[in-house]
Amino acid sequence: MPKKPPIVLATRAVEHSRFLRAEQIDLEFSNGERRTHERLRASGFGAAMMVPMLDDDTVLLVREYATGIEGYELGLPKGRLDRDETVEQGANRELKEEIGYGAHELHILTTLALSPTYMSAMTHVVLARDLYPERLQGDEPEELEVVPWKLSELHTLLLEPEVSDGRSIAALFIAREYLAGRFRPAR
């Protein structure tokens, strides 16, 4: 049964955020044209999005509230990296917080941009295998629902109304291609 979204108590403009800040950039292009562009500059130490494989064909997704679209979204677990954490350490911590599993095997597959024309934030895509149960306390306001999905049925996931996160969709296809031997990271 779908959860009822939280009630929006107030909305206000924020000049500075603990996650992002807006900045203007004056540019001159090779043809002499000048423009001022704006972008949202990420703060912090980066982010990781994990593709946790329960077995060779089963990925664990999470259903969580997405404030940007004011509804629940089904996608991959993800989170910000902490100071002095490697991508792998942060990915493993976030797995334990969000799905209650750690991973013995972690591989960085690629890095994805959310919206490169106006945001500087980048997300590392990490394949997590050889999972083991371990839970850490996270910062989510409610427990996330863990939803197993077959990679062999990935095409049916796109029909789900709660699936719209382009990074999750791209990461799932990249992981599927990596596991099938059709994609090798450039690293």
Secondary structure as UniProt FT lines:
FT   STRAND          20..28
FT   TURN            30..31
FT   STRAND          34..42
FT   STRAND          47..53
FT   STRAND          58..66
FT   TURN            67..70
FT   STRAND          71..75
FT   STRAND          78..80
FT   TURN            83..84
FT   HELIX           87..98
FT   STRAND          101..113
FT   TURN            116..118
FT   STRAND          122..133
FT   STRAND          145..150
FT   HELIX           151..153
FT   HELIX           154..157
FT   TURN            158..159
FT   TURN            161..162
FT   HELIX           166..179
FT   TURN            180..181
//
